[in-house]
Amino acid sequence: QVQLVESGGGLVQAGGSLRLSCAASGNIASLNAMGWYRQAPGKQRELVALIITGGTTTYADSVKGRFTISRDNAKNTVDLQMNSLKPEDTAVYYCVARPTNPFRNNYWGQGTQVTVSS
């Protein structure tokens, strides 16, 4: 089992920045990737950014150049630095941890609200 706890959400004006952090505990060695998804009201949950063991990253097109994902393996944390925020970035952001075993489900955090005002 893996537990994920997010922090860092809040309210910010358009053009501002926020940093989200996710602390993982439990069977970290069973994971091969961690990242962030988001879900806006009335929309499906979508991938924002993912970092794979070894450091490879992937981003949604909508956040490329504005968001940066990073991982601290010593602290078992994954952060999402969000710059140049737009109102359309408003959503609940969820930390995700992906097991190496493809037959196991992803682990999810409780979510943190990010609201960007225009």
DRENVOZA-836947 format. One record per residue (C-alpha): x, y, z. Coordinates in steps of 0.2 Angstrom, whole numbers, always signed. Example, Ala and Ser with C-alpha at 12.3 -4.5 7.8 and 13.67 -1.06 7.14 Angstrom:
R,+62,-22,+39
R,+68,-5,+36
END
This chain:
R,+0,+0,+0
R,+5,+18,-3
R,-2,+34,+5
R,-1,+51,-4
R,-4,+67,+5
R,-5,+83,-5
R,-2,+101,+0
R,+0,+118,-8
R,-16,+122,-17
R,-25,+139,-15
R,-32,+154,-24
R,-21,+164,-35
R,-23,+178,-48
R,-20,+174,-67
R,-2,+175,-71
R,+3,+170,-53
R,+12,+154,-47
R,+8,+140,-35
R,+18,+125,-30
R,+10,+108,-26
R,+18,+95,-16
R,+14,+77,-13
R,+22,+66,+0
R,+22,+47,-2
R,+23,+34,+11
R,+22,+15,+12
R,+28,+3,-2
R,+37,+16,-12
R,+48,+3,-20
R,+33,-4,-29
R,+30,+12,-39
R,+37,+16,-56
R,+30,+33,-58
R,+22,+48,-49
R,+13,+63,-55
R,-2,+74,-55
R,-20,+74,-63
R,-33,+87,-62
R,-52,+88,-63
R,-62,+103,-67
R,-80,+104,-63
R,-90,+95,-76
R,-75,+88,-85
R,-65,+71,-84
R,-50,+69,-74
R,-34,+73,-85
R,-16,+70,-84
R,-6,+85,-80
R,+12,+79,-78
R,+21,+62,-74
R,+38,+58,-69
R,+45,+40,-71
R,+58,+32,-61
R,+74,+38,-69
R,+68,+55,-72
R,+58,+55,-89
R,+44,+67,-88
R,+28,+70,-98
R,+16,+85,-98
R,-1,+89,-105
R,+1,+100,-120
R,-9,+113,-111
R,+4,+115,-97
R,+20,+113,-107
R,+32,+127,-103
R,+22,+133,-88
R,+22,+118,-76
R,+37,+108,-70
R,+36,+92,-61
R,+51,+86,-50
R,+54,+72,-38
R,+64,+70,-23
R,+68,+52,-20
R,+76,+54,-3
R,+61,+63,+4
R,+48,+53,-7
R,+40,+68,-13
R,+34,+75,-30
R,+31,+93,-33
R,+22,+103,-47
R,+28,+120,-49
R,+14,+130,-59
R,+19,+146,-66
R,+9,+158,-78
R,-7,+151,-71
R,-23,+154,-81
R,-41,+153,-76
R,-43,+137,-85
R,-30,+129,-74
R,-44,+129,-60
R,-47,+112,-54
R,-44,+99,-40
R,-27,+92,-42
R,-23,+74,-37
R,-7,+66,-34
R,-5,+49,-42
R,+7,+35,-39
R,+8,+21,-52
R,+13,+3,-47
R,+26,-6,-57
R,+14,-21,-58
R,+2,-16,-72
R,-12,-27,-64
R,-13,-15,-48
R,-23,+1,-48
R,-15,+18,-46
R,-14,+26,-29
R,-23,+43,-27
R,-21,+57,-15
R,-36,+66,-8
R,-35,+81,-20
R,-31,+99,-17
R,-41,+114,-25
R,-32,+126,-36
R,-42,+141,-41
R,-36,+154,-53
R,-45,+171,-54
R,-46,+182,-69
END
